[in-house]
């Protein structure tokens, strides 16, 4: 019974949350070494495209992302194979930072996991659509509705977001959500191709 609850993908999520908390307590020098820094990345420090997802702007920021991450992992992604889950995490993390690097030249620094979380939500909902298709589709529509709302000129951060010492990088949410959508599409297409080429 416990093995069904504590899956390999959930263990990975818990490990990443632990790592985020450790980085939040490690001090400024560690955070500066790991954050998205446009100039440093263009100079060859490419690890920042991944590690910037694991550092945050203060305790409130890391706790918000950690809480959302554990809920998403437990409810939507627990049954995903470890290989697929690692690939999903990497694609979402890279999409957020590469999107920021290419399309947001005004953004010099970035930290946080919320962009990748949007990708995990979208992919997780779609992977669970076999259980309740319309509820999953509604969830995805609400995610993109939220993103559209965030991109309105009169958008104001909610009370939780207002706790952050920086503005919310709403474009990162869009990049992450699109990455989750693309990832699911690729997995769906691959599964459909294998089914057609290996009929039972």
N, C-alpha and C positions, 0 to 999 in steps of 0.2 A: 504493500500500500504506500509506504513512504517513498519507494522508488518512483512511483507514478507521480507523486507530488514534487519531489526534488529531482528534476531532470537535469541532464548535462547542460542544457541551454540556460536553465535557471541558475545553476551553480556558476556559470560564466557571468551572468548578470550580477549576481551577488559579489563575485570577485572584482568586477569592474567598479561596482559601487564602493567596495572597500578601498580600492585604489584611488578613487576620486576623493574619498574622505582623507586618506593619507596625504594626498597631494595638497588638500586644503589646509592641512596642519603643518606642512613641510616648510612653509615660509615663502617669501616673495621671490627669492633667487630661483627656486625650483619652478615656480609658476611662470616666471619670465623666460625660463629655458624651454618650457613646453607650450606656451600659448601661441596662437596664430599671430605672427609678426610678419607683415608683408615684405619688408625689406630683407629680413633674415631668410625667409623662404626663397625669395628670388636670388639670394646669395648661395643657396644650396642646402639649407637646413630643412629638408623635406619631411623629416619626422613630425614637424609641427602640424602638418596636414592631418595627422591622426591624433597626436597627443593633446592638441588644443581642445578636443572634445572632453578631456578628462580633468581639466582645470577650470576653475570658476572664479567669479567675482564675489567672494565672501561666503560665509556659512549659509546664509539664507538661500543663495543661489544654488549651492551644491545640494542642499536638502530638498529644495523643490524638484530638481532634476532627479535626484536619487529616489524620491517617493514616487514620481511618475514612472521612472524606469522599472522599479520593482512591481508596480501594479500592471504595467504593460507586459512585462516578462511573464508574470504569473498567469494573467488572464488570456493573453493572445498568442504568446510565442513559446510557451512551455513545451509543447509537443513538436516543435520544429527540430529537425536533426541538427546536431552540433555543427556539422560542416556548413549547412545552409545558413545557420544562425550567424556563424562567424563571417561568412561572405556578406550577409545582409548588413551586419554591423560595419564592416569595412566600406562597403559601397555607400552607405548613408553618411558615414563620417567623412569620407573623401569627397562626396558630392557637395556637402555643406561647405567645405573649405575650398575646394576647387571652384565652386560657383562664386564664393566670396572673392577669391583671388582674381577671377576673370571679370565678373560683372559688377563688383563693388569696389572700385579703385579708391573710393573715399574712405573705406574701412581699413584702417591700418592695423588694428588689433582686434582679436576676437577670442573669447573663451566660452565654453559651455557645451552642453549636450542636448539642448532643446531642439536644435535643428535635426539632429539624428533621431531624436525621439519621435518627431513627426513622421519620419520615414518608417520607423518601427510600428507606429500605430497604423499607418495606412497598409503596410504589408501584412501586419498581424490580422487586421480586420478582413482583408481579402483572403488570406489563408484559411480563415474561419468561416468563409462564406458558404461552405458546404453544409454547415450546421444551420445557419439562418441567413440565407442570401440577402434578403431585403434589409434586414437589420444591419448587416455588414456594409451594404451599399449606402445605407443612410448614414452610418458612422463615417465612411469615407467622404461623403458629401458634406457632412458637418465639419470635418477637418479642413477641407478646402474652402468651405464657407468662412471658417474662422480666419484662414490665411487671407482671403479676399478682404475681410473686414479689417485686418491688421494693416492692409496696404492702402486704406482710405486716408485721404488727407487729414481728416479730423479724428483719426484714431488716437485714443489715449490708453496708456497701459493700465491694466487692472491693479488692484491693491497689492497682489502678490508681486507682480512685475515691477511695481513702483518701489519695492524694497531693494532693487538692484541699483548699484552706484553708476550704471551706464544705461544708455538707451537700449531697448530690446532690438536685436538685429532680426527684424521680421523676415528679411529675405532668406535667412538661413532656414527658417521654417518651410519656406517654399521649396528650396533646394532639397531639403531632406524628404519632404512629402513626395516630390517627383521621383526621387531615388527609390523610395519604397514602392511606388507605383511601377516603375520600370523593372525593379527586381522581381516583383510578382509576375509581371508580364513575361519576363524571360523564363522564369521557372515554369509558368503555365504553358508557354510555347514549347519548351523543351519536353515537358511531360506529354503534351499532345503529340509531338513528333515521335517520341519513343513508343507511344501507344499505337500509332499508325504504322510504324515500321516493324513492330514486334507484336502482331496480333496474336491473341490467344485462341 
